[in-house]
Amino acid sequence: MRTLCLTLLLISLLGYSLKVFATPQTATPTPKASKTTANKNTAPDPGEQKFKENCGRCHNPPDSLSPREVKAVVRHMRVRAMLSAEDEQLILKYLAP
């Protein structure tokens, strides 16, 4: 019974993460990306760079997730994308400051 519950939980989390992050890429910059590109004298956010390198190939930054939801999704995607613990922390800090 416990295995069945865990399996259903993982399936629902995967479905939710696919729904949230599977939005098509657009040419319009997202609000988070425009914050760092507005001032060219500022060094780019390392979390944003890691997001673009690892996540940006398939996903746009989420706009309407709570920090708790972001943490769950990033933890799940860390395994799928083989992120290091440092990359995970940088991406979390970027997505849910």
C-alpha positions as CSV (number, residue, x, y, z in Angstrom):
1,M,0.0,0.0,0.0
2,R,2.8,2.4,0.9
3,T,4.6,1.7,-2.4
4,L,1.4,2.4,-4.3
5,C,1.0,5.7,-2.5
6,L,4.6,6.7,-3.2
7,T,4.3,5.7,-6.9
8,L,1.1,7.8,-7.3
9,L,2.8,10.7,-5.5
10,L,5.8,10.6,-7.9
11,I,3.6,10.3,-10.9
12,S,1.5,13.3,-9.9
13,L,4.7,15.3,-9.2
14,L,6.1,14.4,-12.5
15,G,2.9,15.3,-14.3
16,Y,2.7,18.6,-12.5
17,S,6.3,19.5,-13.3
18,L,5.8,18.6,-16.9
19,K,2.7,20.8,-17.0
20,V,4.4,23.8,-15.4
21,F,7.8,23.6,-17.1
22,A,6.7,22.3,-20.6
23,T,5.7,25.7,-21.8
24,P,7.2,26.5,-25.2
25,Q,10.1,28.9,-25.4
26,T,9.3,32.4,-26.7
27,A,11.6,35.1,-28.0
28,T,10.2,37.5,-25.4
29,P,12.5,37.7,-22.3
30,T,10.9,36.7,-19.1
31,P,10.7,39.2,-16.2
32,K,13.5,37.4,-14.3
33,A,15.8,37.5,-17.3
34,S,15.1,41.2,-17.9
35,K,16.1,42.1,-14.4
36,T,19.7,41.1,-15.0
37,T,20.0,42.3,-18.5
38,A,18.6,45.8,-17.7
39,N,21.9,46.9,-16.2
40,K,24.9,45.8,-18.4
41,N,27.4,46.8,-15.7
42,T,26.1,44.2,-13.3
43,A,27.6,40.7,-13.3
44,P,25.0,38.1,-14.5
45,D,23.4,36.0,-11.7
46,P,25.2,32.6,-11.5
47,G,21.8,30.9,-10.8
48,E,20.4,32.4,-13.9
49,Q,23.4,31.1,-15.9
50,K,23.0,27.6,-14.5
51,F,19.2,27.7,-15.2
52,K,19.9,28.7,-18.8
53,E,22.6,26.1,-19.2
54,N,20.7,23.2,-17.7
55,C,17.0,24.0,-17.7
56,G,16.6,26.7,-20.3
57,R,16.9,24.2,-23.2
58,C,13.4,22.9,-22.3
59,H,11.8,25.3,-19.8
60,N,11.1,28.9,-19.2
61,P,11.5,30.2,-15.6
62,P,8.2,29.6,-13.8
63,D,6.2,32.7,-12.9
64,S,3.6,31.5,-10.5
65,L,5.1,28.8,-8.2
66,S,5.6,29.2,-4.5
67,P,9.1,28.7,-3.2
68,R,8.0,25.4,-1.7
69,E,6.8,24.2,-5.1
70,V,10.0,25.4,-6.8
71,K,12.1,23.5,-4.3
72,A,10.2,20.3,-4.9
73,V,10.4,20.6,-8.7
74,V,14.1,21.6,-8.7
75,R,14.9,18.6,-6.4
76,H,13.0,16.3,-8.8
77,M,14.7,17.8,-11.8
78,R,18.2,17.6,-10.1
79,V,18.0,13.8,-10.5
80,R,16.7,13.9,-14.1
81,A,19.2,16.6,-15.3
82,M,22.1,15.3,-13.2
83,L,22.7,18.6,-11.5
84,S,25.3,19.0,-8.8
85,A,24.2,20.1,-5.3
86,E,25.9,23.5,-5.9
87,D,24.0,24.0,-9.2
88,E,20.7,23.0,-7.5
89,Q,21.3,25.7,-4.8
90,L,22.2,28.4,-7.3
91,I,19.1,27.6,-9.4
92,L,16.9,27.6,-6.2
93,K,18.3,30.9,-5.2
94,Y,17.5,32.3,-8.7
95,L,14.0,30.9,-8.9
96,A,12.9,31.5,-5.3
97,P,15.0,34.2,-3.7
